[in-house]
Amino acid sequence: ELKIAVDLSETLSPSDEELAVIRRFNPIISLGDAGLQISLLKLKESLPAKGRQYIDSLKEFLF
């Protein structure tokens, strides 16, 4: 079982560059969702393989 706590405070206001990247992949995404997706992407990069699979399934559920 993998439990993850995510601090979204620093990514709730994504930069224009980060938003451009997210919107390129999902043009209809809202600002709040973009912040969450960026947080998940950053979190995923720092996790081992099993954690990455968890984040992928979480993203599928959320988005």
N, CA, C, O and CB atoms as a CASP TS submission, in Angstrom:
PFRMAT TS
TARGET T0000
AUTHOR 0000-0000-0000
METHOD Language model
MODEL 1
PARENT N/A
ATOM      1  N   GLU     1       0.851  -1.186   0.000  1.00  0.00           N
ATOM      2  CA  GLU     1       0.000   0.000   0.000  1.00  0.00           C
ATOM      3  C   GLU     1       0.885   1.234   0.000  1.00  0.00           C
ATOM      4  O   GLU     1       1.828   1.337   0.784  1.00  0.00           O
ATOM      5  CB  GLU     1      -0.962   0.006   1.223  1.00  0.00           C
ATOM      6  N   LEU     2       0.575   2.154  -0.875  1.00  0.00           N
ATOM      7  CA  LEU     2       1.365   3.366  -1.013  1.00  0.00           C
ATOM      8  C   LEU     2       0.514   4.564  -0.618  1.00  0.00           C
ATOM      9  O   LEU     2      -0.545   4.808  -1.196  1.00  0.00           O
ATOM     10  CB  LEU     2       1.898   3.521  -2.457  1.00  0.00           C
ATOM     11  N   LYS     3       0.992   5.305   0.375  1.00  0.00           N
ATOM     12  CA  LYS     3       0.279   6.507   0.797  1.00  0.00           C
ATOM     13  C   LYS     3       1.145   7.707   0.462  1.00  0.00           C
ATOM     14  O   LYS     3       2.343   7.719   0.745  1.00  0.00           O
ATOM     15  CB  LYS     3      -0.064   6.467   2.323  1.00  0.00           C
ATOM     16  N   ILE     4       0.533   8.715  -0.141  1.00  0.00           N
ATOM     17  CA  ILE     4       1.281   9.881  -0.584  1.00  0.00           C
ATOM     18  C   ILE     4       0.571  11.142  -0.115  1.00  0.00           C
ATOM     19  O   ILE     4      -0.637  11.291  -0.295  1.00  0.00           O
ATOM     20  CB  ILE     4       1.446   9.883  -2.120  1.00  0.00           C
ATOM     21  N   ALA     5       1.331  12.042   0.484  1.00  0.00           N
ATOM     22  CA  ALA     5       0.806  13.354   0.835  1.00  0.00           C
ATOM     23  C   ALA     5       1.445  14.362  -0.116  1.00  0.00           C
ATOM     24  O   ALA     5       2.664  14.374  -0.289  1.00  0.00           O
ATOM     25  CB  ALA     5       1.096  13.715   2.347  1.00  0.00           C
ATOM     26  N   VAL     6       0.625  15.198  -0.725  1.00  0.00           N
ATOM     27  CA  VAL     6       1.132  16.138  -1.717  1.00  0.00           C
ATOM     28  C   VAL     6       0.895  17.561  -1.235  1.00  0.00           C
ATOM     29  O   VAL     6      -0.222  17.927  -0.868  1.00  0.00           O
ATOM     30  CB  VAL     6       0.461  15.907  -3.093  1.00  0.00           C
ATOM     31  N   ASP     7       1.962  18.364  -1.239  1.00  0.00           N
ATOM     32  CA  ASP     7       1.827  19.784  -0.919  1.00  0.00           C
ATOM     33  C   ASP     7       1.612  20.533  -2.231  1.00  0.00           C
ATOM     34  O   ASP     7       2.533  20.688  -3.034  1.00  0.00           O
ATOM     35  CB  ASP     7       3.090  20.329  -0.147  1.00  0.00           C
ATOM     36  N   LEU     8       0.381  20.991  -2.431  1.00  0.00           N
ATOM     37  CA  LEU     8       0.042  21.665  -3.683  1.00  0.00           C
ATOM     38  C   LEU     8       0.271  23.170  -3.617  1.00  0.00           C
ATOM     39  O   LEU     8       0.060  23.863  -4.613  1.00  0.00           O
ATOM     40  CB  LEU     8      -1.397  21.388  -4.042  1.00  0.00           C
ATOM     41  N   SER     9       0.694  23.687  -2.478  1.00  0.00           N
ATOM     42  CA  SER     9       0.739  25.136  -2.298  1.00  0.00           C
ATOM     43  C   SER     9       1.632  25.835  -3.313  1.00  0.00           C
ATOM     44  O   SER     9       1.298  26.928  -3.770  1.00  0.00           O
ATOM     45  CB  SER     9       1.211  25.461  -0.912  1.00  0.00           C
ATOM     46  N   GLU    10       2.762  25.229  -3.676  1.00  0.00           N
ATOM     47  CA  GLU    10       3.663  25.927  -4.583  1.00  0.00           C
ATOM     48  C   GLU    10       3.274  25.754  -6.047  1.00  0.00           C
ATOM     49  O   GLU    10       3.821  26.443  -6.908  1.00  0.00           O
ATOM     50  CB  GLU    10       5.072  25.442  -4.372  1.00  0.00           C
ATOM     51  N   THR    11       2.350  24.857  -6.348  1.00  0.00           N
ATOM     52  CA  THR    11       1.998  24.644  -7.752  1.00  0.00           C
ATOM     53  C   THR    11       0.561  25.037  -8.070  1.00  0.00           C
ATOM     54  O   THR    11       0.098  24.819  -9.190  1.00  0.00           O
ATOM     55  CB  THR    11       2.215  23.200  -8.119  1.00  0.00           C
ATOM     56  N   LEU    12      -0.148  25.609  -7.111  1.00  0.00           N
ATOM     57  CA  LEU    12      -1.520  26.018  -7.393  1.00  0.00           C
ATOM     58  C   LEU    12      -1.565  27.236  -8.313  1.00  0.00           C
ATOM     59  O   LEU    12      -2.599  27.530  -8.913  1.00  0.00           O
ATOM     60  CB  LEU    12      -2.256  26.320  -6.092  1.00  0.00           C
ATOM     61  N   SER    13      -0.443  27.938  -8.420  1.00  0.00           N
ATOM     62  CA  SER    13      -0.335  29.049  -9.367  1.00  0.00           C
ATOM     63  C   SER    13       0.762  28.703 -10.366  1.00  0.00           C
ATOM     64  O   SER    13       1.881  29.206 -10.260  1.00  0.00           O
ATOM     65  CB  SER    13      -0.031  30.410  -8.634  1.00  0.00           C
ATOM     66  N   PRO    14       0.446  27.847 -11.337  1.00  0.00           N
ATOM     67  CA  PRO    14       1.471  27.419 -12.283  1.00  0.00           C
ATOM     68  C   PRO    14       1.952  28.584 -13.144  1.00  0.00           C
ATOM     69  O   PRO    14       1.196  29.513 -13.428  1.00  0.00           O
ATOM     70  CB  PRO    14       0.936  26.297 -13.170  1.00  0.00           C
ATOM     71  N   SER    15       3.202  28.522 -13.551  1.00  0.00           N
ATOM     72  CA  SER    15       3.752  29.563 -14.415  1.00  0.00           C
ATOM     73  C   SER    15       3.123  29.469 -15.800  1.00  0.00           C
ATOM     74  O   SER    15       2.518  28.457 -16.155  1.00  0.00           O
ATOM     75  CB  SER    15       5.292  29.445 -14.507  1.00  0.00           C
ATOM     76  N   ASP    16       3.274  30.530 -16.571  1.00  0.00           N
ATOM     77  CA  ASP    16       2.748  30.529 -17.941  1.00  0.00           C
ATOM     78  C   ASP    16       3.367  29.404 -18.757  1.00  0.00           C
ATOM     79  O   ASP    16       2.697  28.772 -19.574  1.00  0.00           O
ATOM     80  CB  ASP    16       3.012  31.883 -18.624  1.00  0.00           C
ATOM     81  N   GLU    17       4.649  29.162 -18.527  1.00  0.00           N
ATOM     82  CA  GLU    17       5.342  28.099 -19.263  1.00  0.00           C
ATOM     83  C   GLU    17       4.758  26.731 -18.918  1.00  0.00           C
ATOM     84  O   GLU    17       4.528  25.908 -19.804  1.00  0.00           O
ATOM     85  CB  GLU    17       6.852  28.124 -18.955  1.00  0.00           C
ATOM     86  N   GLU    18       4.521  26.493 -17.635  1.00  0.00           N
ATOM     87  CA  GLU    18       3.929  25.219 -17.214  1.00  0.00           C
ATOM     88  C   GLU    18       2.517  25.058 -17.786  1.00  0.00           C
ATOM     89  O   GLU    18       2.144  23.977 -18.241  1.00  0.00           O
ATOM     90  CB  GLU    18       3.891  25.127 -15.675  1.00  0.00           C
ATOM     91  N   LEU    19       1.744  26.136 -17.758  1.00  0.00           N
ATOM     92  CA  LEU    19       0.390  26.079 -18.307  1.00  0.00           C
ATOM     93  C   LEU    19       0.404  25.780 -19.800  1.00  0.00           C
ATOM     94  O   LEU    19      -0.435  25.029 -20.297  1.00  0.00           O
ATOM     95  CB  LEU    19      -0.342  27.390 -18.049  1.00  0.00           C
ATOM     96  N   ALA    20       1.360  26.370 -20.511  1.00  0.00           N
ATOM     97  CA  ALA    20       1.455  26.138 -21.955  1.00  0.00           C
ATOM     98  C   ALA    20       1.710  24.662 -22.245  1.00  0.00           C
ATOM     99  O   ALA    20       1.134  24.094 -23.173  1.00  0.00           O
ATOM    100  CB  ALA    20       2.573  27.003 -22.572  1.00  0.00           C
ATOM    101  N   VAL    21       2.572  24.054 -21.448  1.00  0.00           N
ATOM    102  CA  VAL    21       2.878  22.630 -21.634  1.00  0.00           C
ATOM    103  C   VAL    21       1.638  21.788 -21.368  1.00  0.00           C
ATOM    104  O   VAL    21       1.303  20.905 -22.157  1.00  0.00           O
ATOM    105  CB  VAL    21       4.034  22.191 -20.704  1.00  0.00           C
ATOM    106  N   ILE    22       0.959  22.058 -20.260  1.00  0.00           N
ATOM    107  CA  ILE    22      -0.234  21.284 -19.915  1.00  0.00           C
ATOM    108  C   ILE    22      -1.322  21.483 -20.971  1.00  0.00           C
ATOM    109  O   ILE    22      -1.951  20.517 -21.404  1.00  0.00           O
ATOM    110  CB  ILE    22      -0.759  21.690 -18.518  1.00  0.00           C
ATOM    111  N   ARG    23      -1.544  22.715 -21.381  1.00  0.00           N
ATOM    112  CA  ARG    23      -2.621  22.992 -22.346  1.00  0.00           C
ATOM    113  C   ARG    23      -2.330  22.394 -23.716  1.00  0.00           C
ATOM    114  O   ARG    23      -3.250  22.074 -24.468  1.00  0.00           O
ATOM    115  CB  ARG    23      -2.833  24.497 -22.482  1.00  0.00           C
ATOM    116  N   ARG    24      -1.046  22.243 -24.038  1.00  0.00           N
ATOM    117  CA  ARG    24      -0.705  21.617 -25.317  1.00  0.00           C
ATOM    118  C   ARG    24      -1.224  20.180 -25.343  1.00  0.00           C
ATOM    119  O   ARG    24      -1.650  19.680 -26.384  1.00  0.00           O
ATOM    120  CB  ARG    24       0.831  21.648 -25.554  1.00  0.00           C
ATOM    121  N   PHE    25      -1.180  19.527 -24.183  1.00  0.00           N
ATOM    122  CA  PHE    25      -1.645  18.147 -24.104  1.00  0.00           C
ATOM    123  C   PHE    25      -3.142  18.057 -23.833  1.00  0.00           C
ATOM    124  O   PHE    25      -3.785  17.079 -24.214  1.00  0.00           O
ATOM    125  CB  PHE    25      -0.886  17.408 -23.027  1.00  0.00           C
ATOM    126  N   ASN    26      -3.692  19.062 -23.185  1.00  0.00           N
ATOM    127  CA  ASN    26      -5.116  19.048 -22.856  1.00  0.00           C
ATOM    128  C   ASN    26      -5.660  20.474 -22.947  1.00  0.00           C
ATOM    129  O   ASN    26      -5.677  21.191 -21.946  1.00  0.00           O
ATOM    130  CB  ASN    26      -5.358  18.448 -21.431  1.00  0.00           C
ATOM    131  N   PRO    27      -6.104  20.893 -24.135  1.00  0.00           N
ATOM    132  CA  PRO    27      -6.483  22.292 -24.349  1.00  0.00           C
ATOM    133  C   PRO    27      -7.694  22.768 -23.553  1.00  0.00           C
ATOM    134  O   PRO    27      -7.886  23.974 -23.399  1.00  0.00           O
ATOM    135  CB  PRO    27      -6.751  22.503 -25.783  1.00  0.00           C
ATOM    136  N   ILE    28      -8.522  21.845 -23.040  1.00  0.00           N
ATOM    137  CA  ILE    28      -9.731  22.291 -22.339  1.00  0.00           C
ATOM    138  C   ILE    28      -9.574  22.275 -20.821  1.00  0.00           C
ATOM    139  O   ILE    28     -10.554  22.404 -20.088  1.00  0.00           O
ATOM    140  CB  ILE    28     -10.904  21.420 -22.732  1.00  0.00           C
ATOM    141  N   ILE    29      -8.350  22.117 -20.360  1.00  0.00           N
ATOM    142  CA  ILE    29      -8.112  21.989 -18.919  1.00  0.00           C
ATOM    143  C   ILE    29      -8.313  23.340 -18.210  1.00  0.00           C
ATOM    144  O   ILE    29      -8.013  24.395 -18.768  1.00  0.00           O
ATOM    145  CB  ILE    29      -6.680  21.455 -18.657  1.00  0.00           C
ATOM    146  N   SER    30      -8.812  23.289 -17.004  1.00  0.00           N
ATOM    147  CA  SER    30      -8.992  24.519 -16.233  1.00  0.00           C
ATOM    148  C   SER    30      -7.726  24.829 -15.437  1.00  0.00           C
ATOM    149  O   SER    30      -6.849  23.978 -15.284  1.00  0.00           O
ATOM    150  CB  SER    30     -10.211  24.397 -15.284  1.00  0.00           C
ATOM    151  N   LEU    31      -7.646  26.057 -14.937  1.00  0.00           N
ATOM    152  CA  LEU    31      -6.457  26.475 -14.198  1.00  0.00           C
ATOM    153  C   LEU    31      -6.220  25.607 -12.965  1.00  0.00           C
ATOM    154  O   LEU    31      -5.088  25.200 -12.704  1.00  0.00           O
ATOM    155  CB  LEU    31      -6.584  27.934 -13.785  1.00  0.00           C
ATOM    156  N   GLY    32      -7.272  25.322 -12.211  1.00  0.00           N
ATOM    157  CA  GLY    32      -7.120  24.487 -11.022  1.00  0.00           C
ATOM    158  C   GLY    32      -6.646  23.088 -11.363  1.00  0.00           C
ATOM    159  O   GLY    32      -5.779  22.536 -10.685  1.00  0.00           O
ATOM    160  N   ASP    33      -7.212  22.516 -12.412  1.00  0.00           N
ATOM    161  CA  ASP    33      -6.779  21.190 -12.843  1.00  0.00           C
ATOM    162  C   ASP    33      -5.335  21.212 -13.314  1.00  0.00           C
ATOM    163  O   ASP    33      -4.592  20.257 -13.086  1.00  0.00           O
ATOM    164  CB  ASP    33      -7.682  20.670 -13.955  1.00  0.00           C
ATOM    165  N   ALA    34      -4.932  22.295 -13.969  1.00  0.00           N
ATOM    166  CA  ALA    34      -3.552  22.403 -14.435  1.00  0.00           C
ATOM    167  C   ALA    34      -2.596  22.376 -13.250  1.00  0.00           C
ATOM    168  O   ALA    34      -1.561  21.712 -13.295  1.00  0.00           O
ATOM    169  CB  ALA    34      -3.351  23.691 -15.260  1.00  0.00           C
ATOM    170  N   GLY    35      -2.945  23.099 -12.189  1.00  0.00           N
ATOM    171  CA  GLY    35      -2.096  23.093 -10.997  1.00  0.00           C
ATOM    172  C   GLY    35      -1.968  21.706 -10.412  1.00  0.00           C
ATOM    173  O   GLY    35      -0.880  21.299 -10.005  1.00  0.00           O
ATOM    174  N   LEU    36      -3.070  20.975 -10.366  1.00  0.00           N
ATOM    175  CA  LEU    36      -3.045  19.620  -9.826  1.00  0.00           C
ATOM    176  C   LEU    36      -2.246  18.694 -10.731  1.00  0.00           C
ATOM    177  O   LEU    36      -1.469  17.873 -10.245  1.00  0.00           O
ATOM    178  CB  LEU    36      -4.469  19.086  -9.647  1.00  0.00           C
ATOM    179  N   GLN    37      -2.429  18.818 -12.043  1.00  0.00           N
ATOM    180  CA  GLN    37      -1.692  17.952 -12.962  1.00  0.00           C
ATOM    181  C   GLN    37      -0.197  18.212 -12.886  1.00  0.00           C
ATOM    182  O   GLN    37       0.601  17.276 -12.931  1.00  0.00           O
ATOM    183  CB  GLN    37      -2.184  18.153 -14.391  1.00  0.00           C
ATOM    184  N   ILE    38       0.192  19.490 -12.770  1.00  0.00           N
ATOM    185  CA  ILE    38       1.612  19.808 -12.640  1.00  0.00           C
ATOM    186  C   ILE    38       2.155  19.203 -11.352  1.00  0.00           C
ATOM    187  O   ILE    38       3.258  18.656 -11.338  1.00  0.00           O
ATOM    188  CB  ILE    38       1.841  21.341 -12.660  1.00  0.00           C
ATOM    189  N   SER    39       1.386  19.296 -10.270  1.00  0.00           N
ATOM    190  CA  SER    39       1.807  18.686  -9.006  1.00  0.00           C
ATOM    191  C   SER    39       2.001  17.185  -9.168  1.00  0.00           C
ATOM    192  O   SER    39       2.987  16.627  -8.685  1.00  0.00           O
ATOM    193  CB  SER    39       0.779  18.967  -7.902  1.00  0.00           C
ATOM    194  N   LEU    40       1.060  16.530  -9.848  1.00  0.00           N
ATOM    195  CA  LEU    40       1.165  15.086 -10.047  1.00  0.00           C
ATOM    196  C   LEU    40       2.365  14.735 -10.914  1.00  0.00           C
ATOM    197  O   LEU    40       3.049  13.744 -10.660  1.00  0.00           O
ATOM    198  CB  LEU    40      -0.112  14.540 -10.679  1.00  0.00           C
ATOM    199  N   LEU    41       2.624  15.551 -11.944  1.00  0.00           N
ATOM    200  CA  LEU    41       3.782  15.294 -12.803  1.00  0.00           C
ATOM    201  C   LEU    41       5.081  15.423 -12.013  1.00  0.00           C
ATOM    202  O   LEU    41       5.973  14.583 -12.135  1.00  0.00           O
ATOM    203  CB  LEU    41       3.792  16.261 -14.000  1.00  0.00           C
ATOM    204  N   LYS    42       5.185  16.480 -11.199  1.00  0.00           N
ATOM    205  CA  LYS    42       6.393  16.673 -10.391  1.00  0.00           C
ATOM    206  C   LYS    42       6.547  15.539  -9.385  1.00  0.00           C
ATOM    207  O   LYS    42       7.653  15.042  -9.169  1.00  0.00           O
ATOM    208  CB  LYS    42       6.348  18.030  -9.660  1.00  0.00           C
ATOM    209  N   LEU    43       5.454  15.136  -8.778  1.00  0.00           N
ATOM    210  CA  LEU    43       5.486  14.040  -7.815  1.00  0.00           C
ATOM    211  C   LEU    43       5.901  12.748  -8.503  1.00  0.00           C
ATOM    212  O   LEU    43       6.725  11.996  -7.983  1.00  0.00           O
ATOM    213  CB  LEU    43       4.116  13.870  -7.137  1.00  0.00           C
ATOM    214  N   LYS    44       5.333  12.498  -9.663  1.00  0.00           N
ATOM    215  CA  LYS    44       5.621  11.264 -10.398  1.00  0.00           C
ATOM    216  C   LYS    44       7.107  11.159 -10.727  1.00  0.00           C
ATOM    217  O   LYS    44       7.688  10.077 -10.639  1.00  0.00           O
ATOM    218  CB  LYS    44       4.789  11.201 -11.689  1.00  0.00           C
ATOM    219  N   GLU    45       7.723  12.281 -11.106  1.00  0.00           N
ATOM    220  CA  GLU    45       9.143  12.285 -11.464  1.00  0.00           C
ATOM    221  C   GLU    45      10.024  11.855 -10.296  1.00  0.00           C
ATOM    222  O   GLU    45      11.112  11.321 -10.506  1.00  0.00           O
ATOM    223  CB  GLU    45       9.561  13.671 -11.941  1.00  0.00           C
ATOM    224  N   SER    46       9.566  12.083  -9.073  1.00  0.00           N
ATOM    225  CA  SER    46      10.405  11.805  -7.912  1.00  0.00           C
ATOM    226  C   SER    46      10.131  10.439  -7.277  1.00  0.00           C
ATOM    227  O   SER    46      10.724  10.105  -6.251  1.00  0.00           O
ATOM    228  CB  SER    46      10.207  12.881  -6.883  1.00  0.00           C
ATOM    229  N   LEU    47       9.244   9.651  -7.877  1.00  0.00           N
ATOM    230  CA  LEU    47       8.858   8.376  -7.276  1.00  0.00           C
ATOM    231  C   LEU    47       9.480   7.182  -7.990  1.00  0.00           C
ATOM    232  O   LEU    47       9.834   7.270  -9.166  1.00  0.00           O
ATOM    233  CB  LEU    47       7.353   8.241  -7.279  1.00  0.00           C
ATOM    234  N   PRO    48       9.610   6.063  -7.274  1.00  0.00           N
ATOM    235  CA  PRO    48      10.004   4.817  -7.932  1.00  0.00           C
ATOM    236  C   PRO    48       8.870   4.311  -8.825  1.00  0.00           C
ATOM    237  O   PRO    48       7.767   4.858  -8.807  1.00  0.00           O
ATOM    238  CB  PRO    48      10.388   3.743  -6.884  1.00  0.00           C
ATOM    239  N   ALA    49       9.144   3.273  -9.595  1.00  0.00           N
ATOM    240  CA  ALA    49       8.204   2.781 -10.611  1.00  0.00           C
ATOM    241  C   ALA    49       6.808   2.499 -10.055  1.00  0.00           C
ATOM    242  O   ALA    49       5.812   2.861 -10.682  1.00  0.00           O
ATOM    243  CB  ALA    49       8.750   1.524 -11.243  1.00  0.00           C
ATOM    244  N   LYS    50       6.724   1.864  -8.897  1.00  0.00           N
ATOM    245  CA  LYS    50       5.410   1.529  -8.331  1.00  0.00           C
ATOM    246  C   LYS    50       4.611   2.798  -8.019  1.00  0.00           C
ATOM    247  O   LYS    50       3.401   2.848  -8.237  1.00  0.00           O
ATOM    248  CB  LYS    50       5.575   0.677  -7.051  1.00  0.00           C
ATOM    249  N   GLY    51       5.289   3.803  -7.515  1.00  0.00           N
ATOM    250  CA  GLY    51       4.638   5.076  -7.231  1.00  0.00           C
ATOM    251  C   GLY    51       4.160   5.762  -8.498  1.00  0.00           C
ATOM    252  O   GLY    51       3.099   6.386  -8.507  1.00  0.00           O
ATOM    253  N   ARG    52       4.938   5.649  -9.570  1.00  0.00           N
ATOM    254  CA  ARG    52       4.544   6.251 -10.848  1.00  0.00           C
ATOM    255  C   ARG    52       3.272   5.612 -11.378  1.00  0.00           C
ATOM    256  O   ARG    52       2.409   6.300 -11.922  1.00  0.00           O
ATOM    257  CB  ARG    52       5.670   6.112 -11.880  1.00  0.00           C
ATOM    258  N   GLN    53       3.152   4.304 -11.224  1.00  0.00           N
ATOM    259  CA  GLN    53       1.938   3.615 -11.662  1.00  0.00           C
ATOM    260  C   GLN    53       0.737   4.117 -10.869  1.00  0.00           C
ATOM    261  O   GLN    53      -0.352   4.287 -11.416  1.00  0.00           O
ATOM    262  CB  GLN    53       2.088   2.083 -11.502  1.00  0.00           C
ATOM    263  N   TYR    54       0.945   4.352  -9.581  1.00  0.00           N
ATOM    264  CA  TYR    54      -0.132   4.867  -8.731  1.00  0.00           C
ATOM    265  C   TYR    54      -0.578   6.247  -9.215  1.00  0.00           C
ATOM    266  O   TYR    54      -1.775   6.523  -9.303  1.00  0.00           O
ATOM    267  CB  TYR    54       0.325   4.938  -7.255  1.00  0.00           C
ATOM    268  N   ILE    55       0.379   7.103  -9.524  1.00  0.00           N
ATOM    269  CA  ILE    55       0.047   8.449  -9.995  1.00  0.00           C
ATOM    270  C   ILE    55      -0.688   8.383 -11.329  1.00  0.00           C
ATOM    271  O   ILE    55      -1.645   9.127 -11.547  1.00  0.00           O
ATOM    272  CB  ILE    55       1.318   9.305 -10.131  1.00  0.00           C
ATOM    273  N   ASP    56      -0.247   7.495 -12.225  1.00  0.00           N
ATOM    274  CA  ASP    56      -0.937   7.339 -13.512  1.00  0.00           C
ATOM    275  C   ASP    56      -2.395   6.940 -13.308  1.00  0.00           C
ATOM    276  O   ASP    56      -3.287   7.478 -13.963  1.00  0.00           O
ATOM    277  CB  ASP    56      -0.223   6.292 -14.381  1.00  0.00           C
ATOM    278  N   SER    57      -2.634   5.998 -12.404  1.00  0.00           N
ATOM    279  CA  SER    57      -4.011   5.564 -12.170  1.00  0.00           C
ATOM    280  C   SER    57      -4.817   6.668 -11.484  1.00  0.00           C
ATOM    281  O   SER    57      -6.013   6.814 -11.739  1.00  0.00           O
ATOM    282  CB  SER    57      -4.034   4.278 -11.318  1.00  0.00           C
ATOM    283  N   LEU    58      -4.172   7.437 -10.623  1.00  0.00           N
ATOM    284  CA  LEU    58      -4.840   8.563  -9.973  1.00  0.00           C
ATOM    285  C   LEU    58      -5.235   9.618 -11.010  1.00  0.00           C
ATOM    286  O   LEU    58      -6.339  10.160 -10.959  1.00  0.00           O
ATOM    287  CB  LEU    58      -3.926   9.184  -8.892  1.00  0.00           C
ATOM    288  N   LYS    59      -4.333   9.907 -11.945  1.00  0.00           N
ATOM    289  CA  LYS    59      -4.638  10.880 -12.996  1.00  0.00           C
ATOM    290  C   LYS    59      -5.800  10.402 -13.861  1.00  0.00           C
ATOM    291  O   LYS    59      -6.663  11.197 -14.233  1.00  0.00           O
ATOM    292  CB  LYS    59      -3.399  11.134 -13.869  1.00  0.00           C
ATOM    293  N   GLU    60      -5.827   9.113 -14.182  1.00  0.00           N
ATOM    294  CA  GLU    60      -6.931   8.576 -14.980  1.00  0.00           C
ATOM    295  C   GLU    60      -8.256   8.758 -14.238  1.00  0.00           C
ATOM    296  O   GLU    60      -9.278   9.080 -14.844  1.00  0.00           O
ATOM    297  CB  GLU    60      -6.694   7.079 -15.301  1.00  0.00           C
ATOM    298  N   PHE    61      -8.226   8.549 -12.931  1.00  0.00           N
ATOM    299  CA  PHE    61      -9.434   8.690 -12.123  1.00  0.00           C
ATOM    300  C   PHE    61      -9.883  10.154 -12.052  1.00  0.00           C
ATOM    301  O   PHE    61     -11.071  10.453 -12.171  1.00  0.00           O
ATOM    302  CB  PHE    61      -9.194   8.139 -10.709  1.00  0.00           C
ATOM    303  N   LEU    62      -8.925  11.055 -11.859  1.00  0.00           N
ATOM    304  CA  LEU    62      -9.254  12.468 -11.679  1.00  0.00           C
ATOM    305  C   LEU    62      -9.605  13.175 -12.978  1.00  0.00           C
ATOM    306  O   LEU    62     -10.471  14.050 -13.003  1.00  0.00           O
ATOM    307  CB  LEU    62      -8.108  13.174 -11.028  1.00  0.00           C
ATOM    308  N   PHE    63      -8.930  12.793 -14.055  1.00  0.00           N
ATOM    309  CA  PHE    63      -9.091  13.536 -15.307  1.00  0.00           C
ATOM    310  C   PHE    63      -9.650  12.637 -16.377  1.00  0.00           C
ATOM    311  O   PHE    63      -9.858  13.078 -17.507  1.00  0.00           O
ATOM    312  CB  PHE    63      -7.761  14.136 -15.766  1.00  0.00           C
TER
END
